[in-house]
Amino acid sequence: MSALENTEFLNERALRLLQEDAAKIEKLIEVQMANLTTRQCPLYEEVLDTQMYGFSREVDFAVRIGLVNNNDGKDILSRLERNLAVLYEALDQKGQSL
């Protein structure tokens, strides 16, 4: 395997692993959207926030060492942040209706 092929392989693998980790966080968000119980369980909100922070550090590391393009990393984070914002908005609306 040439150096270029090896680099491309590592880049693709890093991006795939980040996408898999993002999918795990999205699953947590989906579960909460289905139940809308975060405000009743602040621990779950803490878990999501901690997961998001850890993931942002993971993306930052991958970008800094050149395994992932900065725009690709930002796109993944933006998608997760939008999903999280939708969850929190739905929870706020539910809290206001109670």
GIURQUI-V64855 format. One record per backbone hydrogen bond with DSSP energy under -1.0 kcal/mol. NH is the residue of the N-H (numbers start at 1). CO is the residue of the C=O. Records with the same first field share a line. If there is no record, write none. Layout:
NH = CO / CO
//
This chain:
6 = 2
7 = 3
8 = 4
9 = 5
10 = 6
11 = 7
12 = 8
13 = 9
14 = 10
15 = 11
16 = 12
17 = 13
18 = 14
19 = 15
20 = 16
21 = 17
22 = 18
23 = 19
24 = 20
25 = 21
26 = 22
27 = 23
28 = 24
29 = 25
30 = 26
31 = 27
32 = 28
33 = 29
34 = 30
35 = 31
36 = 32
41 = 38
44 = 41
45 = 41
46 = 42
47 = 43
48 = 44
49 = 45
50 = 46
51 = 47
52 = 48
53 = 49
54 = 50
55 = 51
56 = 52
57 = 53
58 = 54
59 = 55
60 = 56
61 = 57
62 = 58
63 = 59
64 = 60
65 = 61
66 = 63
67 = 62
68 = 62
73 = 69
74 = 70
75 = 71
76 = 72
77 = 73
78 = 74
79 = 75
80 = 76
81 = 77
82 = 78
83 = 79
84 = 80
85 = 81
86 = 82
87 = 83
88 = 84
89 = 85
90 = 86
91 = 87
92 = 88
93 = 89
94 = 90
95 = 91
96 = 92
97 = 93
//
